Amino acid sequence: MTRFGKEGFDGDFFELVLEHPDPQSPAWRNWKPGQFVMVRPTAWEHNPLWGRPFSIYRADEDGLSVFFQIVGRGTERLAKLEPGDEVTVWGPLGNTFAVREDAPTLILAGGIGLAPFAEYVRRHPHPENLKVVFGHRPPVECYPLAKMAERVSCQSCRETCPADLDDFIALLGRVIPDYCRDGLVLACGPMPFLKTVQRIVAEHGGKAQLSLENRMACGVGACLGCVCDHKEEGPVSVCARGPVFWSDEITF
């Protein structure tokens, strides 16, 4: 278990490193950024009942890892796992972000929504085409942004008061239009953040890909706990149909 940031900040952040579930399977050999896994320690028995969904932060010969923040009972117990504890993992699940090698690509991340872009940045064949804009409340040292900044242009904006949020929204309004005609915009984060991205992109005639963080329980579309409103298909499960959608496909 690797801890990001320092204890005492507004929340604790961890990289949970697990033994790779099956590195030789075609699904894992071909996994792509944007996909996620469901994680459930066997020691939980029936409490909590459901696993927890996490974007895949990294999956290679050294193992599978997810990046998370303690936000509730499940993540609090995950943070207390010890080496040797057994964990059930199902995945990789879901669809992926688009990659346009030669197109300017704007990555917009809010909070823990930074996690699925770590591998996207690492794999991209033309990192000079990428720019990351990251909004967050805890100190930036809590997040793995510095590693991404070694490869691509990154800009972080911390919210410590209401005025900071206004400044961040104004920043989005300035940078997004430059990518709406010939570029690619990708976003992951809290719903208000995604709604803002969706609005600005639409105002400038563009489209973005949004990765939704709806609460998932089963991860396979069976429990209908993560449904969103798809404009053409009606209610769809984010876990089975997404989590990545084009911004003009869905209604918040």
RODO-2510 file (C-alpha; in nm, 4 decimals, decimal comma):
residues 252
     n   res          X          Y          Z
     1     m     0,0000     0,0000     0,0000
     2     t     0,1409     0,3355    -0,1014
     3     r     0,0144     0,6477     0,0660
     4     f    -0,0076     0,9707    -0,1310
     5     g     0,0179     1,2985     0,0519
     6     k     0,0383     1,3176     0,4276
     7     e    -0,1847     1,2213     0,7139
     8     g    -0,3815     1,5107     0,8512
     9     f    -0,4851     1,6525     0,5158
    10     d    -0,8503     1,6617     0,4213
    11     g    -0,8716     1,2913     0,3517
    12     d    -0,6116     1,0214     0,2978
    13     f    -0,5069     0,9031    -0,0456
    14     f    -0,3689     0,5632    -0,1308
    15     e    -0,2432     0,3516    -0,4158
    16     l    -0,3579    -0,0019    -0,3422
    17     v    -0,1229    -0,2432    -0,5201
    18     l    -0,2607    -0,5930    -0,5773
    19     e    -0,1284    -0,9111    -0,7284
    20     h    -0,2253    -0,9050    -1,0945
    21     p    -0,5407    -1,1181    -1,1360
    22     d    -0,4486    -1,2686    -1,4747
    23     p    -0,1753    -1,0937    -1,6764
    24     q    -0,1935    -1,3498    -1,9577
    25     s    -0,5648    -1,3164    -2,0333
    26     p    -0,6542    -1,1260    -2,3540
    27     a    -0,8772    -0,8896    -2,1586
    28     w    -0,5920    -0,7816    -1,9340
    29     r    -0,3284    -0,7762    -2,2039
    30     n    -0,5495    -0,5350    -2,3993
    31     w    -0,6922    -0,3202    -2,1193
    32     k    -0,7066     0,0520    -2,1877
    33     p    -0,7258     0,3688    -1,9781
    34     g    -1,0798     0,4517    -1,8760
    35     q    -1,1672     0,0969    -1,7744
    36     f    -1,2272     0,0051    -1,4126
    37     v    -1,2315    -0,2849    -1,1698
    38     m    -1,4538    -0,3876    -0,8817
    39     v    -1,2596    -0,4655    -0,5650
    40     r    -1,3897    -0,6545    -0,2638
    41     p    -1,1769    -0,7997     0,0161
    42     t    -1,2929    -1,1492     0,1137
    43     a    -1,2715    -1,0513     0,4807
    44     w    -1,5700    -0,8233     0,4311
    45     e    -1,8003    -1,1289     0,4167
    46     h    -2,1414    -0,9565     0,4061
    47     n    -2,0457    -0,6193     0,5501
    48     p    -2,0154    -0,4148     0,3338
    49     l    -2,2114    -0,6279     0,0901
    50     w    -2,0880    -0,4749    -0,2346
    51     g    -1,7445    -0,4269    -0,3797
    52     r    -1,6082    -0,0857    -0,4657
    53     p    -1,5417     0,0438    -0,8204
    54     f    -1,2084     0,2025    -0,9072
    55     s    -1,0535     0,3264    -1,2275
    56     i    -0,7473     0,1234    -1,3174
    57     y    -0,4532     0,3360    -1,2161
    58     r    -0,1904     0,0912    -1,3346
    59     a    -0,1764    -0,2719    -1,4502
    60     d     0,1507    -0,4268    -1,5583
    61     e     0,3933    -0,7039    -1,4711
    62     d     0,4341    -0,5525    -1,1245
    63     g     0,0654    -0,5831    -1,0420
    64     l    -0,2664    -0,4057    -1,0567
    65     s    -0,3176    -0,0838    -0,8680
    66     v    -0,5981     0,1582    -0,7981
    67     f    -0,5795     0,5073    -0,6542
    68     f    -0,8408     0,6097    -0,4031
    69     q    -0,9349     0,8517    -0,1293
    70     i    -1,1008     0,7515     0,1963
    71     v    -1,4569     0,8722     0,1602
    72     g    -1,6590     0,6102     0,3485
    73     r    -1,6661     0,2792     0,5285
    74     g    -1,5533     0,0695     0,2331
    75     t    -1,2513     0,2800     0,1385
    76     e    -1,1601     0,3171     0,5054
    77     r    -1,1405    -0,0606     0,5366
    78     l    -0,9523    -0,0918     0,2080
    79     a    -0,6892     0,1436     0,3437
    80     k    -0,6315    -0,0947     0,6342
    81     l    -0,5535    -0,3997     0,4201
    82     e    -0,2322    -0,5776     0,5059
    83     p     0,0052    -0,7749     0,2808
    84     g    -0,1412    -1,1219     0,2313
    85     d    -0,5033    -1,0183     0,2716
    86     e    -0,7183    -1,1708    -0,0034
    87     v    -0,9082    -0,9438    -0,2406
    88     t    -1,1558    -1,0403    -0,5090
    89     v    -1,1209    -0,8376    -0,8291
    90     w    -1,3443    -0,8463    -1,1344
    91     g    -1,2468    -0,6635    -1,4503
    92     p    -1,1283    -0,4966    -1,6583
    93     l    -1,4760    -0,3506    -1,7047
    94     g    -1,6255    -0,0711    -1,9096
    95     n    -1,5226     0,1202    -2,2182
    96     t    -1,2250     0,3474    -2,2746
    97     f    -1,1171     0,6976    -2,3679
    98     a    -1,0548     0,7783    -2,7320
    99     v    -0,6978     0,8356    -2,8467
   100     r    -0,6270     1,0672    -3,1399
   101     e    -0,2535     1,0571    -3,1686
   102     d    -0,2076     1,3772    -3,3682
   103     a    -0,4898     1,5832    -3,2186
   104     p    -0,4401     1,8375    -2,9403
   105     t    -0,5976     1,6704    -2,6387
   106     l    -0,7189     1,8465    -2,3260
   107     i    -0,7489     1,6307    -2,0150
   108     l    -0,9733     1,7768    -1,7452
   109     a    -0,9723     1,6070    -1,4070
   110     g    -1,1461     1,6870    -1,0830
   111     g    -1,0210     1,5332    -0,7579
   112     i    -0,9887     1,1574    -0,7676
   113     g    -1,0913     1,1798    -1,1360
   114     l    -0,7224     1,2191    -1,2107
   115     a    -0,6617     0,8456    -1,1635
   116     p    -0,7773     0,7073    -1,5031
   117     f    -0,5545     0,9532    -1,6883
   118     a    -0,2255     0,8407    -1,5366
   119     e    -0,1902     0,5499    -1,7779
   120     y    -0,3439     0,7518    -2,0637
   121     v    -0,0626     1,0038    -2,0272
   122     r     0,2027     0,7362    -1,9913
   123     r     0,0921     0,5496    -2,3051
   124     h     0,0180     0,8376    -2,5387
   125     p     0,2586     0,8305    -2,8342
   126     h     0,2659     1,2108    -2,8639
   127     p     0,2656     1,3553    -2,5126
   128     e     0,3478     1,6966    -2,6545
   129     n    -0,0146     1,7041    -2,7738
   130     l    -0,1548     1,6617    -2,4233
   131     k    -0,2447     1,9227    -2,1648
   132     v    -0,3820     1,8415    -1,8181
   133     v    -0,5938     2,0847    -1,6166
   134     f    -0,6584     1,9545    -1,2675
   135     g    -0,8985     2,0937    -1,0078
   136     h    -0,8730     1,9787    -0,6459
   137     r    -0,9424     2,0720    -0,2823
   138     p    -0,6741     1,8895    -0,0785
   139     p    -0,3136     1,9893    -0,1505
   140     v    -0,1882     1,8820    -0,4915
   141     e     0,0763     1,6648    -0,3237
   142     c    -0,2048     1,4247    -0,2313
   143     y    -0,2413     1,3310    -0,5969
   144     p    -0,0069     1,1678    -0,8484
   145     l     0,0103     1,4795    -1,0652
   146     a     0,3871     1,5305    -1,0376
   147     k     0,4540     1,2035    -1,2209
   148     m     0,2244     1,3093    -1,5048
   149     a     0,3917     1,6505    -1,5195
   150     e     0,7192     1,4795    -1,6074
   151     r     0,5655     1,3862    -1,9423
   152     v     0,2974     1,6435    -2,0278
   153     s     0,1958     2,0006    -1,9568
   154     c    -0,0044     2,0148    -1,6330
   155     q    -0,1867     2,2973    -1,4579
   156     s    -0,3450     2,2540    -1,1167
   157     c    -0,6003     2,4747    -0,9444
   158     r    -0,6801     2,4296    -0,5765
   159     e    -1,0171     2,5285    -0,4348
   160     t    -0,9885     2,6737    -0,0856
   161     c    -1,2766     2,9215    -0,1002
   162     p    -1,5801     2,9928    -0,3252
   163     a    -1,3815     3,2447    -0,5289
   164     d    -1,1346     2,9712    -0,6258
   165     l    -1,4172     2,7694    -0,7777
   166     d    -1,5251     3,0688    -0,9832
   167     d    -1,1675     3,1105    -1,1027
   168     f    -1,1477     2,7443    -1,2011
   169     i    -1,4713     2,7625    -1,3991
   170     a    -1,3403     3,0751    -1,5712
   171     l    -1,0204     2,8865    -1,6569
   172     l    -1,2238     2,6033    -1,8118
   173     g    -1,4085     2,8631    -2,0145
   174     r    -1,0792     2,9900    -2,1541
   175     v    -0,9040     2,6617    -2,2353
   176     i    -1,1858     2,4356    -2,3583
   177     p    -1,2809     2,6392    -2,6707
   178     d    -0,9313     2,5896    -2,8158
   179     y    -0,9983     2,2141    -2,8352
   180     c    -1,3573     2,2173    -2,9585
   181     r    -1,2926     2,2361    -3,3320
   182     d    -1,0059     2,0001    -3,4108
   183     g    -0,9009     1,8684    -3,0723
   184     l    -1,0183     1,6163    -2,8173
   185     v    -1,1516     1,6932    -2,4690
   186     l    -1,1590     1,4235    -2,2000
   187     a    -1,2948     1,4717    -1,8483
   188     c    -1,3448     1,2762    -1,5285
   189     g    -1,4556     1,4044    -1,1915
   190     p    -1,7592     1,4992    -0,9825
   191     m    -2,0904     1,5501    -1,1581
   192     p    -2,1039     1,9337    -1,1171
   193     f    -1,7600     1,9499    -1,2748
   194     l    -1,8673     1,7301    -1,5665
   195     k    -2,1829     1,9346    -1,6147
   196     t    -1,9708     2,2473    -1,6439
   197     v    -1,7459     2,0817    -1,9013
   198     q    -2,0492     1,9586    -2,0944
   199     r    -2,2004     2,3087    -2,0980
   200     i    -1,8872     2,4887    -2,2124
   201     v    -1,8133     2,2316    -2,4821
   202     a    -2,1695     2,2572    -2,6160
   203     e    -2,1536     2,6385    -2,6190
   204     h    -1,8532     2,6179    -2,8484
   205     g    -1,9888     2,3502    -3,0806
   206     g    -1,7609     2,0722    -2,9613
   207     k    -1,7909     1,7329    -2,7997
   208     a    -1,6081     1,5846    -2,5046
   209     q    -1,5791     1,2409    -2,3545
   210     l    -1,6981     1,2318    -1,9946
   211     s    -1,6211     0,9485    -1,7541
   212     l    -1,9022     0,9288    -1,5002
   213     e    -1,8413     0,8489    -1,1350
   214     n    -2,1912     0,7222    -1,0568
   215     r    -2,2086     0,4929    -0,7576
   216     m    -2,1701     0,1328    -0,8794
   217     a    -2,2506    -0,1791    -0,6817
   218     c    -2,2301    -0,4808    -0,9132
   219     g    -2,0182    -0,3478    -1,2025
   220     v    -2,2008    -0,5524    -1,4656
   221     g    -2,5339    -0,3731    -1,5134
   222     a    -2,7408    -0,6088    -1,3002
   223     c    -2,8326    -0,3963    -0,9985
   224     l    -2,9225    -0,0762    -1,1901
   225     g    -2,7636     0,1293    -0,9170
   226     c    -2,5616     0,3550    -1,1476
   227     v    -2,8154     0,4440    -1,4169
   228     c    -2,7785     0,7657    -1,6164
   229     d    -3,0061     0,9213    -1,8765
   230     h    -2,8877     0,8462    -2,2315
   231     k    -3,0591     1,0712    -2,4883
   232     e    -3,1185     0,7917    -2,7429
   233     e    -3,1266     0,4773    -2,5332
   234     g    -3,3028     0,6057    -2,2213
   235     p    -3,1800     0,4900    -1,8808
   236     v    -2,8540     0,2941    -1,9119
   237     s    -2,6175     0,1478    -1,6557
   238     v    -2,2961     0,3466    -1,6387
   239     c    -2,0957     0,0365    -1,5474
   240     a    -2,2139    -0,1655    -1,8484
   241     r    -2,2657     0,1097    -2,1106
   242     g    -1,9864     0,3429    -1,9953
   243     p    -1,8325     0,4769    -1,7843
   244     v    -1,7132     0,6947    -2,0752
   245     f    -1,9807     0,8778    -2,2772
   246     w    -1,9715     1,1510    -2,5365
   247     s    -2,0947     1,4705    -2,3794
   248     d    -2,3876     1,5084    -2,6174
   249     e    -2,5117     1,1550    -2,5447
   250     i    -2,6247     1,2062    -2,1875
   251     t    -2,8374     1,4345    -1,9759
   252     f    -2,7448     1,5126    -1,6181
***
